[in-house]
Amino acid sequence: MLASGAWDEKVIIWSMIDGTLLHTLEGHTSTIRYLEWSPDSSQLASGTTSNDGIFVWNTDTGEQLYTFEGKTQAEWSPDSMYLACVSENNTVTMWNTSDGRPFYSFREYTDITGNLAWSPDGARLASVLTDGKVIVWDIDNGESFHTPADKSGGIWRVVWTPDGAQLVSLSRDDIITVWDASSGERLRSLQGHDPHIVSMAWSPDGQRVATGSAYGKINIWDTETGDCLLSFEGREVQVITLTWSPDGTQVASGSWIDGTVTIWDAINGDQLYTLESQIEEVMYISWLSNGKQLAVIGDNGTISVWDTTTGSQQISPIDNIGSITSVDWSSDNSYLVSGTRGPWIDIWEFATGERILELEFSPMDIVLSVAWSPTDEFLAGGSAYGIVNLWDAQSGEKLQTLSEHYPNVVLSVSWSPDGTRLASGASDKTVIIWNTATGDRLKTLTGHTQSVLDVSWSPDGTRLASGSYDGTVVIWDVSE
């Protein structure tokens, strides 16, 4: 299901299967500003610009269950039992969503800014005070502590690390501070970060990860220490795609708006070449295995290949792929798989430009992510309906249909280096790791506070990086 709210004061719930309208929810008195699904998807919270209360709806029947006192800021507990709301007097109240009664009111602080964050286990709740302090409450006894006041201009967001041991805050001057979640002690500060990470790529040796932001900044991080090793930016447009050269000495970035591809020195951050690809919207870039050529693919399906030692175009664009959402190369660069703004996945022979196989999701679906297995025997695809499919790349036979993300959107899929596992990231803020032979769900990784836009395995398969719209990159130990 999908929920939408607008100026007409109505909330509408739609079917993601066929696009039909399921429920029209009425009762608010001004423009809908806030919508938040409960983690179990059984309830929906909504709020407006006039702060007429937080409404809670039954998503199966469309019935309004409760109206809670609060502004537009509210946050569900991980188990969907409680909804924390910031009230008109800037205090926090926890409401029990099973009976609509207040469970606990935290009234010792009356200067809450509105940002709320539950710990992954639901045992603690964090928020931010107007003076930049981070406040943490224990849900069982209501006891609290706060960090020292922030002197950088105020903290506007706070998130928990996946293990709940630390809190990460982002100040208005883009300084990230890591706090001990038990004592409030400041552990470290990271500078040079840019919110809204939309692309990410591991270095070939697994020791660094490159991230690209919605505002044009590229950072290179040490995966062991978390230190930012390099930070550079070209034009102030979204870095939609990143790729490392096979030897790890260069990084290429592609821009979403102006079609620019830039090659950077990954050691010192120097800009080596800017490729004027004449593609309006770059969707994907990839170094070919020889390390001397870079393939650039545009939103309209145009492909061009460039010499990365001179910055000159070598092969004229191929124009027959169509409007695409995602692509991936086979390991020998002979074949290309593409997902379209529709239910189809196509396999192309690069030398001839011919389509050799067409695979289909359900008729109304949209393909958003595709990936070859390491041996090129299989394909994975993720869709807007929350489905992950696995196919035999030779016969086109569908081998697995994985639907644990439904009704959320699958935004990224990635095979482990040995091909035995697949990671998928979605708009439900989770990463799921699958057994590719059986289709069993092995792990669900939680901790991000917004959609997971990209997932990527380390070369040895022991770690997984996930990048989210919440501005964080999490590196997970997936060795077991």
Secondary structure, DSSP 8 states (H G I E B T S, - for coil): -EEEE-TTS-EEEE-TTT--EEEEE---SS-EEEEEE-TTSSEEEEEETT---EEEEETTT--EEEEE---S-EEE-TTSSEEEEE-TTS-EEEEETTT--EEEEE-S---EEEEEEE-TTSSEEEEEETTS-EEEEETTT--EEE-----SS-EEEEEE-TTSSEEEEEETTSEEEEEETTT--EEEEEES--S-EEEEEE-TTSSEEEEEETTSEEEEEETTT--EEEEEE-SSS-EEEEEE-TTSSEEEEEETTT-EEEEEETTT--EEEEEE---SSEEEEEE-TTSSEEEEEETTS-EEEEETTTTEEEEEEE--S-SEEEEEE-TTSSEEEEEESSSEEEEEETTTTEEEEEEE--TT--EEEEEE-TTSSEEEEEETTS-EEEEETTT--EEEEE-TTTTS-EEEEEE-TTSSEEEEEETTS-EEEEETTT--EEEEE---SS-EEEEEE-TTSSEEEEEETTS-EEEEE---
